[in-house]
C-alpha cells in the first residue's frame, strides 16, 4: 500500500459521517487479553460506543466488543494486570494516531501498534500487522448516565 493509498483509507475511516458506530478507548474497560488461534484478543467488559443516527448521538457501554491483533506478540508483559479501566489508548498507524475506531473496522499495515494506558498505571504497547475491531451480536448495551 502506497502512502497515498494509506492516507485515502485513513480519511475514509476517520470520517465521522461514514461511521455510525464508534469505539472510544478512554473510559472503556478491558476484561482480559489472551492468545487465541486468530491472534491476540483484547476483550472489553464495557466499551464506550457512540452511535450516530441522523443528527442524534447516543453513547452507551457495550460488553461484546473485542480487538483482534495479529500476529500475537510472543509475550504480553504484565498480562495478569492487563485488565480494568483505560485512561487512554490509541492505534498508531504510520503517522496517524487513532483514539476512536469504527465498529466494525479492519486495519492492515506493515507495522501498527496498539497503546493502552490503564487507569491503575500499567502501560502496554502491542505491535502487529493487522487489527480488527468487532462487536458481538449478543452484546448488551447500557446507556451512559453521566451528568
Secondary structure, 3 states (H helix, E strand, C coil): CCHHHHHHHHHHHHCHHHCCEEEEEEEEEEEEEEEECCEEEEEEEEEEEEEEECCEEEEEEECCEEEEEECCCCCCCCHHHCCEEEEEEEEEECCEEECEEECCEEEEEEEEEEEEEECCCCEEEEEEEEEEEEECCCCCEEECCCC
